[in-house]
Amino acid sequence: MLDKGQLQLDLKADEGGLIYAEEKRKGRKELCLVGTVFRNVCENQAALDMVDETIRESVDAQRDIRMDDAGHLSLNGFTAGSRNAPKFHWAKNIIHRNYTDDDAKKLNYRVSATFALFWNMVKGTAPEDVINDFKQFLLNTGIARMDSSGQMSYDKNGKGSYTVEIGDGSSSTKPFTFKDVELSPPCGASAENYARFIHREAQPHEFSVSWTTSRFNSAGLPDSQLGGNFFIAQYGIRIQSAANTMICWRSREWHGTSLHTVCGVDSRGSPLYHQRGISFVTSNRIPKVWRSYDKGSLSHESAAQQIFGLIPDPHGNQDIADGLKDKLDTQVISEHTRRSKRKKTLMRKAQESEMALYKSWMSRI
């Protein structure tokens, strides 16, 4: 239960701004950016609807990665995959039975294009602290951009082109192509009615960014009673939720989203409520491990332990060793098409170490 008396700042659904807090750095006090809230961030309603529809498709077709949390959260872009049977560097998490390979390919493109649009909106909206934080992460790691599993080409600066289809006011859509623009950072998430308790996360960049694209309510309740609000608990801040809102926060500080109070459908089977959005989230382990592996300072086994944190089941689960071997081969070898020159060498090394790795893990079970 929320004790409103403990709130230091309560931003209503039509309020936003930059949030600073005084911190001690290098022996002196400084005002540091701890959060931002931008309302009505996308002025084109048709573009906003396109993004929201893409999120709906993503959530509908892809696996929920947080089964213990309320709502749905799907990973997009590059990922370590599932712990049981990872196959490729690109998230292979479509579980919709009616999706063909071509359907999956098209959805991957739409999702990557949507995140590219989101990223360029962040660059045009967020303060320099946030933008420079992400740029430094991309520069330091040289990590791949979200390129629809190789469908989008880009240069060494991450610039390429992408196309989105936006409604033209009728029942049809019109393609818009953006050229010589940056593609998105490699990892993201799509969510619907998602809520998570107060927590904090370690990521390879200081800030996280989310964009709430829609908040639909036909339940007859005031919006203030629907829940789904964002909290930066570290500073006693509540940001009341609203559609078309971009929020930046420091992921290592305590934050979370409150439960949504409405669920279910009406007499016609239509949802009474939904809230959707996307965000940039990145594993804290993968960039460091890739760099170390590229330099040859990590073995297959060490890389696997650091990336996936897997420890063999002492009761004898052979699937763990098999999954680890497959995980390592596919993740390291298929790191990205830009590194194709190294691919044959890595393949040979993986094949040579495959049996040794397998036996190593099996001997510990």
ABEGO torsion letter per residue (X at the ends): XBBAAABABBBBAABBEBBBBBBBBGGBBBBBBABBBBBGABABAAAAAAAAAAAAAAAAABBBABAABBEBBBBBEBBAEBAABBABABBBABABAABBAAAAAAAAAAAAAAAAAAAAAAAAABBAAAAAAAAAAAAAAGBBBBAGGGABBBBAAGBBBBBBBBBAGBABBBBBBBBGBBBBBABBBBBBGBBBBBBBBBBABABBBBBBABBBBAAGBBAAAAEGBBBBAAAGBBBBBBBGBBBBBBAABBBEBBBBABBEBBAAGBBABBBBBBBBBBBAAAAAAAAAAAAGABBAAAAAAAAAGBBBBAAGBAAAAAAAAAAAAAAAAAABAAAAAAAAAAAAAAAAAAAAAAAAAAAAX
